[in-house]
Amino acid sequence: MNDLQIKGNWNELKGKLKQEYSQLTEDDVTMVEGKEDELFGRLQKKLGKTKEEIINELKNL
C-alpha cells in the first residue's frame, strides 16, 4: 500500500484504527491534505510506534 492508497482509503482505515486503539480520538486521525507527516507524528506519539510500524499496521488492517 502506498501513500496514495492510504489517502484513498483513509476513512475506512481511520475507523479500523480507532477500533484497534480506543485511545485515538477523531482529532488524532484527521488527515489534512499536505499534512500527512503531522498525522503520523500524532499517531507515533499516541501509540508509541515508529512511522514504519504504523504504515505496516495500516497495510494489515
CHARMM internal coordinates of N, CA and C (Angstrom, degrees):
IC EDIT
DIST 1 N 1 CA 1.4540
DIST 1 CA 1 C 1.5206
ANGL 1 N 1 CA 1 C 107.74
DIST 1 C 2 N 1.3013
ANGL 1 CA 1 C 2 N 116.48
DIHE 1 N 1 CA 1 C 2 N 126.98
DIST 2 N 2 CA 1.4619
ANGL 1 C 2 N 2 CA 119.24
DIHE 1 CA 1 C 2 N 2 CA 178.73
DIST 2 CA 2 C 1.5248
ANGL 2 N 2 CA 2 C 109.61
DIHE 1 C 2 N 2 CA 2 C -101.21
DIST 2 C 3 N 1.3375
ANGL 2 CA 2 C 3 N 116.01
DIHE 2 N 2 CA 2 C 3 N 179.26
DIST 3 N 3 CA 1.4594
ANGL 2 C 3 N 3 CA 120.36
DIHE 2 CA 2 C 3 N 3 CA -177.62
DIST 3 CA 3 C 1.5174
ANGL 3 N 3 CA 3 C 112.28
DIHE 2 C 3 N 3 CA 3 C -58.45
DIST 3 C 4 N 1.3406
ANGL 3 CA 3 C 4 N 117.37
DIHE 3 N 3 CA 3 C 4 N -37.38
DIST 4 N 4 CA 1.4521
ANGL 3 C 4 N 4 CA 121.28
DIHE 3 CA 3 C 4 N 4 CA -179.61
DIST 4 CA 4 C 1.5228
ANGL 4 N 4 CA 4 C 110.81
DIHE 3 C 4 N 4 CA 4 C -63.90
DIST 4 C 5 N 1.3281
ANGL 4 CA 4 C 5 N 116.77
DIHE 4 N 4 CA 4 C 5 N -42.19
DIST 5 N 5 CA 1.4588
ANGL 4 C 5 N 5 CA 120.45
DIHE 4 CA 4 C 5 N 5 CA 178.63
DIST 5 CA 5 C 1.5248
ANGL 5 N 5 CA 5 C 110.81
DIHE 4 C 5 N 5 CA 5 C -66.53
DIST 5 C 6 N 1.3376
ANGL 5 CA 5 C 6 N 116.92
DIHE 5 N 5 CA 5 C 6 N -37.44
DIST 6 N 6 CA 1.4654
ANGL 5 C 6 N 6 CA 119.61
DIHE 5 CA 5 C 6 N 6 CA 177.57
DIST 6 CA 6 C 1.5191
ANGL 6 N 6 CA 6 C 109.67
DIHE 5 C 6 N 6 CA 6 C -62.45
DIST 6 C 7 N 1.3395
ANGL 6 CA 6 C 7 N 117.19
DIHE 6 N 6 CA 6 C 7 N -44.39
DIST 7 N 7 CA 1.4632
ANGL 6 C 7 N 7 CA 120.67
DIHE 6 CA 6 C 7 N 7 CA 179.69
DIST 7 CA 7 C 1.5192
ANGL 7 N 7 CA 7 C 110.95
DIHE 6 C 7 N 7 CA 7 C -61.97
DIST 7 C 8 N 1.3185
ANGL 7 CA 7 C 8 N 117.26
DIHE 7 N 7 CA 7 C 8 N -43.40
DIST 8 N 8 CA 1.4592
ANGL 7 C 8 N 8 CA 121.21
DIHE 7 CA 7 C 8 N 8 CA -177.23
DIST 8 CA 8 C 1.5156
ANGL 8 N 8 CA 8 C 113.60
DIHE 7 C 8 N 8 CA 8 C -67.18
DIST 8 C 9 N 1.3159
ANGL 8 CA 8 C 9 N 116.33
DIHE 8 N 8 CA 8 C 9 N -31.37
DIST 9 N 9 CA 1.4664
ANGL 8 C 9 N 9 CA 121.53
DIHE 8 CA 8 C 9 N 9 CA -177.93
DIST 9 CA 9 C 1.5209
ANGL 9 N 9 CA 9 C 112.58
DIHE 8 C 9 N 9 CA 9 C -103.84
DIST 9 C 10 N 1.3178
ANGL 9 CA 9 C 10 N 117.92
DIHE 9 N 9 CA 9 C 10 N 13.97
DIST 10 N 10 CA 1.4460
ANGL 9 C 10 N 10 CA 120.26
DIHE 9 CA 9 C 10 N 10 CA -169.42
DIST 10 CA 10 C 1.5305
ANGL 10 N 10 CA 10 C 113.04
DIHE 9 C 10 N 10 CA 10 C -60.76
DIST 10 C 11 N 1.3148
ANGL 10 CA 10 C 11 N 119.54
DIHE 10 N 10 CA 10 C 11 N -40.59
DIST 11 N 11 CA 1.4622
ANGL 10 C 11 N 11 CA 119.84
DIHE 10 CA 10 C 11 N 11 CA -178.46
DIST 11 CA 11 C 1.5143
ANGL 11 N 11 CA 11 C 111.00
DIHE 10 C 11 N 11 CA 11 C -60.15
DIST 11 C 12 N 1.3182
ANGL 11 CA 11 C 12 N 117.39
DIHE 11 N 11 CA 11 C 12 N -41.07
DIST 12 N 12 CA 1.4556
ANGL 11 C 12 N 12 CA 121.42
DIHE 11 CA 11 C 12 N 12 CA 177.70
DIST 12 CA 12 C 1.5306
ANGL 12 N 12 CA 12 C 110.68
DIHE 11 C 12 N 12 CA 12 C -68.71
DIST 12 C 13 N 1.3237
ANGL 12 CA 12 C 13 N 116.39
DIHE 12 N 12 CA 12 C 13 N -44.78
DIST 13 N 13 CA 1.4591
ANGL 12 C 13 N 13 CA 120.81
DIHE 12 CA 12 C 13 N 13 CA -177.60
DIST 13 CA 13 C 1.5253
ANGL 13 N 13 CA 13 C 112.39
DIHE 12 C 13 N 13 CA 13 C -65.35
DIST 13 C 14 N 1.3325
ANGL 13 CA 13 C 14 N 117.34
DIHE 13 N 13 CA 13 C 14 N -39.44
DIST 14 N 14 CA 1.4593
ANGL 13 C 14 N 14 CA 118.19
DIHE 13 CA 13 C 14 N 14 CA -177.98
DIST 14 CA 14 C 1.5299
ANGL 14 N 14 CA 14 C 110.74
DIHE 13 C 14 N 14 CA 14 C -67.62
DIST 14 C 15 N 1.3253
ANGL 14 CA 14 C 15 N 117.72
DIHE 14 N 14 CA 14 C 15 N -32.84
DIST 15 N 15 CA 1.4636
ANGL 14 C 15 N 15 CA 120.03
DIHE 14 CA 14 C 15 N 15 CA 175.00
DIST 15 CA 15 C 1.5201
ANGL 15 N 15 CA 15 C 111.41
DIHE 14 C 15 N 15 CA 15 C -63.75
DIST 15 C 16 N 1.3261
ANGL 15 CA 15 C 16 N 116.04
DIHE 15 N 15 CA 15 C 16 N -41.72
DIST 16 N 16 CA 1.4644
ANGL 15 C 16 N 16 CA 120.60
DIHE 15 CA 15 C 16 N 16 CA 178.87
DIST 16 CA 16 C 1.5288
ANGL 16 N 16 CA 16 C 110.98
DIHE 15 C 16 N 16 CA 16 C -67.37
DIST 16 C 17 N 1.3238
ANGL 16 CA 16 C 17 N 116.45
DIHE 16 N 16 CA 16 C 17 N -39.72
DIST 17 N 17 CA 1.4660
ANGL 16 C 17 N 17 CA 120.00
DIHE 16 CA 16 C 17 N 17 CA 177.61
DIST 17 CA 17 C 1.5254
ANGL 17 N 17 CA 17 C 110.57
DIHE 16 C 17 N 17 CA 17 C -61.56
DIST 17 C 18 N 1.3274
ANGL 17 CA 17 C 18 N 116.61
DIHE 17 N 17 CA 17 C 18 N -44.21
DIST 18 N 18 CA 1.4594
ANGL 17 C 18 N 18 CA 120.52
DIHE 17 CA 17 C 18 N 18 CA -179.44
DIST 18 CA 18 C 1.5199
ANGL 18 N 18 CA 18 C 111.28
DIHE 17 C 18 N 18 CA 18 C -65.61
DIST 18 C 19 N 1.3290
ANGL 18 CA 18 C 19 N 118.01
DIHE 18 N 18 CA 18 C 19 N -32.35
DIST 19 N 19 CA 1.4641
ANGL 18 C 19 N 19 CA 120.82
DIHE 18 CA 18 C 19 N 19 CA 175.64
DIST 19 CA 19 C 1.5176
ANGL 19 N 19 CA 19 C 110.57
DIHE 18 C 19 N 19 CA 19 C -69.18
DIST 19 C 20 N 1.3244
ANGL 19 CA 19 C 20 N 116.66
DIHE 19 N 19 CA 19 C 20 N -41.58
DIST 20 N 20 CA 1.4659
ANGL 19 C 20 N 20 CA 122.23
DIHE 19 CA 19 C 20 N 20 CA -177.92
DIST 20 CA 20 C 1.5304
ANGL 20 N 20 CA 20 C 111.60
DIHE 19 C 20 N 20 CA 20 C -71.31
DIST 20 C 21 N 1.3292
ANGL 20 CA 20 C 21 N 116.26
DIHE 20 N 20 CA 20 C 21 N -39.91
DIST 21 N 21 CA 1.4682
ANGL 20 C 21 N 21 CA 122.29
DIHE 20 CA 20 C 21 N 21 CA -176.84
DIST 21 CA 21 C 1.5235
ANGL 21 N 21 CA 21 C 108.75
DIHE 20 C 21 N 21 CA 21 C -122.18
DIST 21 C 22 N 1.3006
ANGL 21 CA 21 C 22 N 115.76
DIHE 21 N 21 CA 21 C 22 N 92.69
DIST 22 N 22 CA 1.4647
ANGL 21 C 22 N 22 CA 120.51
DIHE 21 CA 21 C 22 N 22 CA -173.78
DIST 22 CA 22 C 1.5255
ANGL 22 N 22 CA 22 C 113.25
DIHE 21 C 22 N 22 CA 22 C -63.91
DIST 22 C 23 N 1.3375
ANGL 22 CA 22 C 23 N 117.48
DIHE 22 N 22 CA 22 C 23 N -17.79
DIST 23 N 23 CA 1.4619
ANGL 22 C 23 N 23 CA 119.49
DIHE 22 CA 22 C 23 N 23 CA -179.71
DIST 23 CA 23 C 1.5275
ANGL 23 N 23 CA 23 C 113.03
DIHE 22 C 23 N 23 CA 23 C -75.98
DIST 23 C 24 N 1.3238
ANGL 23 CA 23 C 24 N 118.24
DIHE 23 N 23 CA 23 C 24 N -10.76
DIST 24 N 24 CA 1.4589
ANGL 23 C 24 N 24 CA 121.21
DIHE 23 CA 23 C 24 N 24 CA 179.44
DIST 24 CA 24 C 1.5210
ANGL 24 N 24 CA 24 C 110.46
DIHE 23 C 24 N 24 CA 24 C -76.99
DIST 24 C 25 N 1.3162
ANGL 24 CA 24 C 25 N 115.34
DIHE 24 N 24 CA 24 C 25 N 137.29
DIST 25 N 25 CA 1.4604
ANGL 24 C 25 N 25 CA 121.07
DIHE 24 CA 24 C 25 N 25 CA 176.81
DIST 25 CA 25 C 1.5269
ANGL 25 N 25 CA 25 C 109.25
DIHE 24 C 25 N 25 CA 25 C -104.41
DIST 25 C 26 N 1.3014
ANGL 25 CA 25 C 26 N 116.31
DIHE 25 N 25 CA 25 C 26 N 172.14
DIST 26 N 26 CA 1.4682
ANGL 25 C 26 N 26 CA 120.76
DIHE 25 CA 25 C 26 N 26 CA 176.96
DIST 26 CA 26 C 1.5293
ANGL 26 N 26 CA 26 C 110.26
DIHE 25 C 26 N 26 CA 26 C -60.38
DIST 26 C 27 N 1.3350
ANGL 26 CA 26 C 27 N 116.91
DIHE 26 N 26 CA 26 C 27 N -38.66
DIST 27 N 27 CA 1.4678
ANGL 26 C 27 N 27 CA 120.27
DIHE 26 CA 26 C 27 N 27 CA 177.84
DIST 27 CA 27 C 1.5224
ANGL 27 N 27 CA 27 C 111.40
DIHE 26 C 27 N 27 CA 27 C -62.77
DIST 27 C 28 N 1.3339
ANGL 27 CA 27 C 28 N 117.63
DIHE 27 N 27 CA 27 C 28 N -35.62
DIST 28 N 28 CA 1.4627
ANGL 27 C 28 N 28 CA 121.10
DIHE 27 CA 27 C 28 N 28 CA -179.98
DIST 28 CA 28 C 1.5190
ANGL 28 N 28 CA 28 C 111.88
DIHE 27 C 28 N 28 CA 28 C -64.13
DIST 28 C 29 N 1.3096
ANGL 28 CA 28 C 29 N 117.89
DIHE 28 N 28 CA 28 C 29 N -34.01
DIST 29 N 29 CA 1.4606
ANGL 28 C 29 N 29 CA 121.00
DIHE 28 CA 28 C 29 N 29 CA -173.50
DIST 29 CA 29 C 1.5268
ANGL 29 N 29 CA 29 C 113.80
DIHE 28 C 29 N 29 CA 29 C -107.02
DIST 29 C 30 N 1.3224
ANGL 29 CA 29 C 30 N 117.17
DIHE 29 N 29 CA 29 C 30 N 11.85
DIST 30 N 30 CA 1.4556
ANGL 29 C 30 N 30 CA 120.50
DIHE 29 CA 29 C 30 N 30 CA 177.51
DIST 30 CA 30 C 1.5180
ANGL 30 N 30 CA 30 C 109.80
DIHE 29 C 30 N 30 CA 30 C -75.78
DIST 30 C 31 N 1.3297
ANGL 30 CA 30 C 31 N 115.94
DIHE 30 N 30 CA 30 C 31 N 120.94
DIST 31 N 31 CA 1.4642
ANGL 30 C 31 N 31 CA 120.81
DIHE 30 CA 30 C 31 N 31 CA 179.52
DIST 31 CA 31 C 1.5205
ANGL 31 N 31 CA 31 C 108.87
DIHE 30 C 31 N 31 CA 31 C -103.10
DIST 31 C 32 N 1.3120
ANGL 31 CA 31 C 32 N 115.44
DIHE 31 N 31 CA 31 C 32 N 121.76
DIST 32 N 32 CA 1.4568
ANGL 31 C 32 N 32 CA 121.71
DIHE 31 CA 31 C 32 N 32 CA 176.60
DIST 32 CA 32 C 1.5174
ANGL 32 N 32 CA 32 C 107.02
DIHE 31 C 32 N 32 CA 32 C -107.14
DIST 32 C 33 N 1.3108
ANGL 32 CA 32 C 33 N 116.52
DIHE 32 N 32 CA 32 C 33 N 131.60
DIST 33 N 33 CA 1.4608
ANGL 32 C 33 N 33 CA 121.73
DIHE 32 CA 32 C 33 N 33 CA -178.99
DIST 33 CA 33 C 1.5269
ANGL 33 N 33 CA 33 C 110.22
DIHE 32 C 33 N 33 CA 33 C -50.28
DIST 33 C 34 N 1.3194
ANGL 33 CA 33 C 34 N 115.48
DIHE 33 N 33 CA 33 C 34 N 128.95
DIST 34 N 34 CA 1.4533
ANGL 33 C 34 N 34 CA 121.20
DIHE 33 CA 33 C 34 N 34 CA 179.43
DIST 34 CA 34 C 1.5186
ANGL 34 N 34 CA 34 C 114.37
DIHE 33 C 34 N 34 CA 34 C 86.27
DIST 34 C 35 N 1.3280
ANGL 34 CA 34 C 35 N 117.82
DIHE 34 N 34 CA 34 C 35 N -4.30
DIST 35 N 35 CA 1.4641
ANGL 34 C 35 N 35 CA 120.50
DIHE 34 CA 34 C 35 N 35 CA -177.88
DIST 35 CA 35 C 1.5290
ANGL 35 N 35 CA 35 C 111.20
DIHE 34 C 35 N 35 CA 35 C -121.11
DIST 35 C 36 N 1.3308
ANGL 35 CA 35 C 36 N 115.92
DIHE 35 N 35 CA 35 C 36 N 36.25
DIST 36 N 36 CA 1.4528
ANGL 35 C 36 N 36 CA 120.66
DIHE 35 CA 35 C 36 N 36 CA -179.02
DIST 36 CA 36 C 1.5289
ANGL 36 N 36 CA 36 C 111.28
DIHE 35 C 36 N 36 CA 36 C -62.90
DIST 36 C 37 N 1.3357
ANGL 36 CA 36 C 37 N 117.11
DIHE 36 N 36 CA 36 C 37 N -37.28
DIST 37 N 37 CA 1.4586
ANGL 36 C 37 N 37 CA 120.31
DIHE 36 CA 36 C 37 N 37 CA 179.90
DIST 37 CA 37 C 1.5290
ANGL 37 N 37 CA 37 C 110.72
DIHE 36 C 37 N 37 CA 37 C -62.94
DIST 37 C 38 N 1.3205
ANGL 37 CA 37 C 38 N 116.49
DIHE 37 N 37 CA 37 C 38 N -37.64
DIST 38 N 38 CA 1.4699
ANGL 37 C 38 N 38 CA 120.69
DIHE 37 CA 37 C 38 N 38 CA 177.60
DIST 38 CA 38 C 1.5257
ANGL 38 N 38 CA 38 C 109.88
DIHE 37 C 38 N 38 CA 38 C -63.95
DIST 38 C 39 N 1.3219
ANGL 38 CA 38 C 39 N 117.12
DIHE 38 N 38 CA 38 C 39 N -42.12
DIST 39 N 39 CA 1.4588
ANGL 38 C 39 N 39 CA 121.99
DIHE 38 CA 38 C 39 N 39 CA 177.72
DIST 39 CA 39 C 1.5281
ANGL 39 N 39 CA 39 C 110.12
DIHE 38 C 39 N 39 CA 39 C -59.70
DIST 39 C 40 N 1.3353
ANGL 39 CA 39 C 40 N 116.56
DIHE 39 N 39 CA 39 C 40 N -50.77
DIST 40 N 40 CA 1.4600
ANGL 39 C 40 N 40 CA 119.39
DIHE 39 CA 39 C 40 N 40 CA -179.32
DIST 40 CA 40 C 1.5239
ANGL 40 N 40 CA 40 C 111.07
DIHE 39 C 40 N 40 CA 40 C -63.08
DIST 40 C 41 N 1.3268
ANGL 40 CA 40 C 41 N 117.63
DIHE 40 N 40 CA 40 C 41 N -34.65
DIST 41 N 41 CA 1.4635
ANGL 40 C 41 N 41 CA 120.76
DIHE 40 CA 40 C 41 N 41 CA 176.57
DIST 41 CA 41 C 1.5220
ANGL 41 N 41 CA 41 C 111.54
DIHE 40 C 41 N 41 CA 41 C -61.99
DIST 41 C 42 N 1.3412
ANGL 41 CA 41 C 42 N 116.36
DIHE 41 N 41 CA 41 C 42 N -43.55
DIST 42 N 42 CA 1.4730
ANGL 41 C 42 N 42 CA 120.31
DIHE 41 CA 41 C 42 N 42 CA 177.91
DIST 42 CA 42 C 1.5165
ANGL 42 N 42 CA 42 C 110.74
DIHE 41 C 42 N 42 CA 42 C -63.19
DIST 42 C 43 N 1.3394
ANGL 42 CA 42 C 43 N 116.53
DIHE 42 N 42 CA 42 C 43 N -44.29
DIST 43 N 43 CA 1.4613
ANGL 42 C 43 N 43 CA 120.20
DIHE 42 CA 42 C 43 N 43 CA -179.95
DIST 43 CA 43 C 1.5257
ANGL 43 N 43 CA 43 C 110.95
DIHE 42 C 43 N 43 CA 43 C -65.40
DIST 43 C 44 N 1.3296
ANGL 43 CA 43 C 44 N 117.57
DIHE 43 N 43 CA 43 C 44 N -40.83
DIST 44 N 44 CA 1.4570
ANGL 43 C 44 N 44 CA 120.96
DIHE 43 CA 43 C 44 N 44 CA 178.75
DIST 44 CA 44 C 1.5286
ANGL 44 N 44 CA 44 C 110.46
DIHE 43 C 44 N 44 CA 44 C -60.12
DIST 44 C 45 N 1.3131
ANGL 44 CA 44 C 45 N 116.66
DIHE 44 N 44 CA 44 C 45 N -46.23
DIST 45 N 45 CA 1.4589
ANGL 44 C 45 N 45 CA 121.16
DIHE 44 CA 44 C 45 N 45 CA -179.04
DIST 45 CA 45 C 1.5275
ANGL 45 N 45 CA 45 C 111.28
DIHE 44 C 45 N 45 CA 45 C -64.11
DIST 45 C 46 N 1.3083
ANGL 45 CA 45 C 46 N 116.58
DIHE 45 N 45 CA 45 C 46 N -44.60
DIST 46 N 46 CA 1.4640
ANGL 45 C 46 N 46 CA 121.31
DIHE 45 CA 45 C 46 N 46 CA -175.82
DIST 46 CA 46 C 1.5312
ANGL 46 N 46 CA 46 C 111.74
DIHE 45 C 46 N 46 CA 46 C -72.16
DIST 46 C 47 N 1.3433
ANGL 46 CA 46 C 47 N 117.38
DIHE 46 N 46 CA 46 C 47 N -38.03
DIST 47 N 47 CA 1.4619
ANGL 46 C 47 N 47 CA 121.37
DIHE 46 CA 46 C 47 N 47 CA -174.30
DIST 47 CA 47 C 1.5289
ANGL 47 N 47 CA 47 C 113.38
DIHE 46 C 47 N 47 CA 47 C -97.73
DIST 47 C 48 N 1.3341
ANGL 47 CA 47 C 48 N 117.32
DIHE 47 N 47 CA 47 C 48 N -15.05
DIST 48 N 48 CA 1.4547
ANGL 47 C 48 N 48 CA 120.14
DIHE 47 CA 47 C 48 N 48 CA -178.57
DIST 48 CA 48 C 1.5199
ANGL 48 N 48 CA 48 C 112.78
DIHE 47 C 48 N 48 CA 48 C 68.18
DIST 48 C 49 N 1.3333
ANGL 48 CA 48 C 49 N 116.45
DIHE 48 N 48 CA 48 C 49 N 34.64
DIST 49 N 49 CA 1.4623
ANGL 48 C 49 N 49 CA 122.08
DIHE 48 CA 48 C 49 N 49 CA -179.30
DIST 49 CA 49 C 1.5161
ANGL 49 N 49 CA 49 C 109.46
DIHE 48 C 49 N 49 CA 49 C -124.54
DIST 49 C 50 N 1.3386
ANGL 49 CA 49 C 50 N 116.03
DIHE 49 N 49 CA 49 C 50 N 159.79
DIST 50 N 50 CA 1.4556
ANGL 49 C 50 N 50 CA 120.00
DIHE 49 CA 49 C 50 N 50 CA 176.36
DIST 50 CA 50 C 1.5212
ANGL 50 N 50 CA 50 C 109.72
DIHE 49 C 50 N 50 CA 50 C -78.69
DIST 50 C 51 N 1.3231
ANGL 50 CA 50 C 51 N 115.89
DIHE 50 N 50 CA 50 C 51 N 164.79
DIST 51 N 51 CA 1.4651
ANGL 50 C 51 N 51 CA 120.52
DIHE 50 CA 50 C 51 N 51 CA 177.54
DIST 51 CA 51 C 1.5242
ANGL 51 N 51 CA 51 C 109.87
DIHE 50 C 51 N 51 CA 51 C -59.12
DIST 51 C 52 N 1.3341
ANGL 51 CA 51 C 52 N 116.98
DIHE 51 N 51 CA 51 C 52 N -41.26
DIST 52 N 52 CA 1.4618
ANGL 51 C 52 N 52 CA 121.06
DIHE 51 CA 51 C 52 N 52 CA -179.50
DIST 52 CA 52 C 1.5337
ANGL 52 N 52 CA 52 C 111.00
DIHE 51 C 52 N 52 CA 52 C -63.47
DIST 52 C 53 N 1.3370
ANGL 52 CA 52 C 53 N 116.53
DIHE 52 N 52 CA 52 C 53 N -40.60
DIST 53 N 53 CA 1.4659
ANGL 52 C 53 N 53 CA 119.96
DIHE 52 CA 52 C 53 N 53 CA 178.40
DIST 53 CA 53 C 1.5331
ANGL 53 N 53 CA 53 C 110.59
DIHE 52 C 53 N 53 CA 53 C -63.83
DIST 53 C 54 N 1.3149
ANGL 53 CA 53 C 54 N 116.45
DIHE 53 N 53 CA 53 C 54 N -40.59
DIST 54 N 54 CA 1.4708
ANGL 53 C 54 N 54 CA 120.54
DIHE 53 CA 53 C 54 N 54 CA 179.16
DIST 54 CA 54 C 1.5195
ANGL 54 N 54 CA 54 C 110.28
DIHE 53 C 54 N 54 CA 54 C -65.12
DIST 54 C 55 N 1.3304
ANGL 54 CA 54 C 55 N 117.27
DIHE 54 N 54 CA 54 C 55 N -44.64
DIST 55 N 55 CA 1.4648
ANGL 54 C 55 N 55 CA 120.43
DIHE 54 CA 54 C 55 N 55 CA 179.17
DIST 55 CA 55 C 1.5201
ANGL 55 N 55 CA 55 C 110.35
DIHE 54 C 55 N 55 CA 55 C -61.61
DIST 55 C 56 N 1.3378
ANGL 55 CA 55 C 56 N 117.34
DIHE 55 N 55 CA 55 C 56 N -42.19
DIST 56 N 56 CA 1.4733
ANGL 55 C 56 N 56 CA 119.88
DIHE 55 CA 55 C 56 N 56 CA 177.67
DIST 56 CA 56 C 1.5220
ANGL 56 N 56 CA 56 C 111.52
DIHE 55 C 56 N 56 CA 56 C -62.02
DIST 56 C 57 N 1.3318
ANGL 56 CA 56 C 57 N 117.22
DIHE 56 N 56 CA 56 C 57 N -39.40
DIST 57 N 57 CA 1.4649
ANGL 56 C 57 N 57 CA 119.54
DIHE 56 CA 56 C 57 N 57 CA 177.09
DIST 57 CA 57 C 1.5128
ANGL 57 N 57 CA 57 C 111.31
DIHE 56 C 57 N 57 CA 57 C -65.18
DIST 57 C 58 N 1.3271
ANGL 57 CA 57 C 58 N 117.14
DIHE 57 N 57 CA 57 C 58 N -39.95
DIST 58 N 58 CA 1.4668
ANGL 57 C 58 N 58 CA 120.25
DIHE 57 CA 57 C 58 N 58 CA 178.32
DIST 58 CA 58 C 1.5177
ANGL 58 N 58 CA 58 C 110.37
DIHE 57 C 58 N 58 CA 58 C -61.93
DIST 58 C 59 N 1.3238
ANGL 58 CA 58 C 59 N 116.84
DIHE 58 N 58 CA 58 C 59 N -38.17
DIST 59 N 59 CA 1.4600
ANGL 58 C 59 N 59 CA 120.72
DIHE 58 CA 58 C 59 N 59 CA 179.04
DIST 59 CA 59 C 1.5225
ANGL 59 N 59 CA 59 C 111.42
DIHE 58 C 59 N 59 CA 59 C -63.91
DIST 59 C 60 N 1.3260
ANGL 59 CA 59 C 60 N 117.06
DIHE 59 N 59 CA 59 C 60 N -30.32
DIST 60 N 60 CA 1.4510
ANGL 59 C 60 N 60 CA 121.78
DIHE 59 CA 59 C 60 N 60 CA -175.98
DIST 60 CA 60 C 1.5161
ANGL 60 N 60 CA 60 C 114.49
DIHE 59 C 60 N 60 CA 60 C -93.63
DIST 60 C 61 N 1.3316
ANGL 60 CA 60 C 61 N 117.66
DIHE 60 N 60 CA 60 C 61 N -1.71
DIST 61 N 61 CA 1.4709
ANGL 60 C 61 N 61 CA 119.97
DIHE 60 CA 60 C 61 N 61 CA -179.89
DIST 61 CA 61 C 1.5067
ANGL 61 N 61 CA 61 C 110.88
DIHE 60 C 61 N 61 CA 61 C -76.83
END
COOR INIT
IC SEED 1 N 1 CA 1 C
IC BUILD
